[in-house]
Structure formats: structure tokens, C-alpha cells
Amino acid sequence: QRDLNAYKGLIRESTTGSLSNLPAIFAVSLKSGETLPLKIINSANPETLVCNDIGDARVSVKRANISGMKQLPDEETRKLYEEEYQRRLQAVKAKKPDAMAYFDLANYCVANGIAWHVAEVLGKALSLDRDLLTTIRKQRAHQLHNAFLYFLAVGKRDDALATMQLIKRNYADLVSIDKEETDRLAMLG
């Protein structure tokens, strides 16, 4: 039961993704003759296409440089994600065993719809650190609190408020927003 709760908690702490659907990959053909497999993040800009490559690095492509685009078939998409998973798995195995590295690999799987590896990778992560969920929750709470302080410092009221609500909803046991911080948020109007 403890392992099941840990698995559920770790999935909750993962990047939002789709455990059942592979994110679409498009073959973006450039006028230079090169073709890039990319996940489109934002196609609203008339001048630039914002994408992620298969490894989740952000890529911006000027539309003037694109000669064509087509969605790859599911089996080709699955193959690309599987190849990237195997590359990442080998990189994790090549280093000293690290629960956080295995969690990051599971996170990649969750975000990219390759669910068939998640249980195995989380199992390996938990075998290396039985308290991994606590470690990750503390880290996430700390990151969110820092983001909240940043938004306060730069006067981003809506972002600060949304971050504070997320902290209160999910991490109130680990981070508290003190009165001074609440007052600073109220002064932003």
C-alpha cells in the first residue's frame, strides 16, 4: 500500500501530460532541405512557430524558412519517443544510481504519453529512495515559493496570486506564506 501511495503521489508531482495519448510530432521541412521532427507548442504567431524537439528543448522556427509540415503517423511518433526514452535511460544508467534522475525519466514518459515505462522507472526510483515523494514535494514547494517571491518582486500580482493558491492547495504542509508576503501581494492591488 505504501508503494501504491508513493506511485500515485509521484505521478501527481509529474509534469502534466497524457498517459494515454502520444503528443503529435510534425515533420517540419525547412527551405534549407532539412526536416525536423517537432512538437508544436504555439502556432498563433504569424512570423514564428514555437516548438519542442523530441528531447523537449524549445525551438523557434521562422515561418519564412518553412517549406512544409505534416503530422507523423502514430507508429513513427511512438518510435521517436521510444528512441529518446532509450537514450535517456542509457544516460541515467551510465551515472551513479540516482532516484531523482529516474523520477525525471518517468516525468518525461508522463509528459510524452509513453506510459508503458512509467511503473518500471518509478519502481527503480523508489528502490533507490523510499522517501522520494517527500524529497520531490519539498523541492517543488521550495521552487514554487521562490517563484511566488519573484512574482512579488517584479509586481506580477496575478502570477503571484496563482502561485500562492497552488502552494496553499498542494504544499501548505511544507511552505507557508507569511503575513509580510500577503501584505506585499495586497499592495499590488
C-alpha positions in Angstrom: 0.0 0.0 0.0 2.9 2.4 0.8 4.3 1.8 -2.7 1.0 2.4 -4.3 0.6 5.7 -2.5 4.1 6.7 -3.4 3.4 5.9 -7.1 0.2 7.9 -7.0 2.0 10.8 -5.3 4.9 10.8 -7.7 2.5 10.8 -10.7 0.7 13.8 -9.1 4.1 15.6 -8.9 4.9 14.8 -12.5 4.6 17.3 -15.4 1.1 17.4 -16.8 0.9 15.2 -19.7 -1.0 12.4 -21.3 -0.5 8.8 -20.1 -2.8 7.6 -22.9 -2.0 9.8 -26.0 1.3 10.5 -27.6 1.7 14.2 -28.3 1.7 14.8 -32.1 5.0 15.2 -33.8 5.2 17.1 -37.1 7.9 16.8 -39.8 8.8 20.4 -40.4 10.5 20.8 -43.7 12.9 23.8 -44.0 13.8 25.5 -47.2 17.4 24.5 -46.5 16.4 20.9 -47.2 16.5 19.8 -43.5 13.4 18.2 -41.9 12.9 18.4 -38.1 10.6 16.3 -36.0 8.9 18.8 -33.7 6.0 19.1 -31.2 4.2 22.4 -31.9 3.7 24.4 -28.8 2.3 27.7 -30.2 1.3 28.3 -33.8 -0.5 31.6 -33.2 2.4 33.9 -34.1 2.2 34.7 -37.8 6.0 35.0 -38.0 7.4 32.3 -35.8 6.4 28.7 -34.9 7.3 27.7 -31.3 8.0 24.1 -30.8 9.8 21.5 -28.7 12.1 18.9 -30.2 11.8 15.3 -29.2 14.1 15.9 -26.2 11.8 18.8 -25.1 14.3 21.6 -26.0 12.5 24.7 -27.1 12.9 25.6 -30.8 11.6 28.6 -32.6 11.4 28.4 -36.4 10.7 31.4 -38.6 7.7 30.7 -40.8 9.6 32.2 -43.8 12.1 29.3 -43.5 9.4 26.5 -43.6 8.6 24.8 -46.9 6.1 22.3 -45.5 4.7 20.5 -42.5 3.0 17.2 -41.9 2.0 15.2 -38.9 3.9 12.0 -38.5 1.9 8.7 -38.2 1.4 7.3 -34.7 3.9 4.4 -35.2 6.7 6.7 -36.3 5.9 9.1 -33.4 6.0 6.2 -31.0 9.3 5.1 -32.4 10.8 8.6 -31.9 9.6 8.8 -28.3 10.9 5.3 -27.6 14.4 6.1 -29.1 14.6 9.3 -26.9 13.5 7.2 -23.9 16.2 4.7 -24.5 18.8 7.4 -25.0 17.8 9.0 -21.7 17.7 5.6 -19.9 21.2 4.8 -21.0 22.4 8.3 -19.8 20.8 7.6 -16.4 22.3 4.1 -16.1 25.8 5.5 -17.1 25.9 7.6 -13.9 25.8 6.8 -10.2 22.3 5.4 -9.3 20.1 8.5 -8.6 16.4 8.3 -7.7 15.8 11.9 -8.9 17.3 11.0 -12.3 14.9 8.1 -12.6 12.0 10.3 -11.5 13.0 12.8 -14.2 12.9 10.0 -16.7 9.4 8.9 -15.5 8.4 12.6 -15.8 9.5 12.6 -19.4 7.4 9.5 -20.0 4.3 11.0 -18.4 4.7 14.3 -20.3 5.1 12.5 -23.6 2.5 9.7 -23.4 4.8 6.7 -23.2 3.1 5.2 -20.2 4.4 1.7 -20.7 7.7 2.7 -19.0 6.4 4.8 -16.0 5.8 2.0 -13.5 9.2 0.4 -14.1 11.1 3.7 -13.9 9.2 4.9 -10.8 9.8 1.5 -9.2 13.6 1.9 -9.8 13.4 5.5 -8.4 11.6 4.2 -5.2 14.1 1.4 -4.8 16.8 4.0 -4.6 15.0 6.4 -2.3 12.0 5.2 -0.3 11.3 8.9 0.6 11.5 10.2 -2.9 8.0 11.6 -2.8 8.8 13.7 0.3 12.0 14.9 -1.4 10.2 15.9 -4.5 7.4 17.6 -2.7 9.9 19.6 -0.6 11.8 20.6 -3.7 8.6 21.6 -5.6 7.3 23.6 -2.6 10.6 25.5 -2.4 10.6 26.2 -6.1 7.0 27.5 -6.0 7.7 29.7 -3.0 10.7 31.2 -4.8 8.5 31.8 -7.9 5.9 33.5 -5.6 8.6 35.8 -4.2 9.9 36.6 -7.7 6.4 37.5 -8.9 6.0 39.7 -5.8 9.3 41.4 -6.5 8.5 42.2 -10.2 4.9 43.2 -9.4 3.1 40.4 -11.2 0.1 40.2 -9.0 -1.9 37.6 -10.9 1.0 35.3 -11.2 1.9 35.7 -7.5 -1.8 35.1 -6.6 -2.0 31.9 -8.7 1.3 30.6 -7.3 0.2 31.3 -3.7 -3.1 29.4 -4.3 -1.1 26.5 -5.7 1.1 26.5 -2.7 -1.8 26.6 -0.3 -3.7 23.9 -2.1 -0.8 21.4 -2.5 2.1 22.4 -0.2 0.6 24.1 2.8 2.2 21.4 5.0 5.6 22.4 3.7 5.6 26.1 2.9 3.6 28.9 4.5 3.1 32.4 3.1 3.8 34.8 5.9 1.9 38.0 6.7 4.5 40.3 5.2 4.3 38.4 1.9 0.5 38.5 2.0 0.6 42.3 2.7 3.0 42.8 -0.3 0.6 40.9 -2.5 -2.3 43.0 -1.3 -0.3 46.2 -2.1 0.0 45.1 -5.7 -3.7 45.9 -6.0 
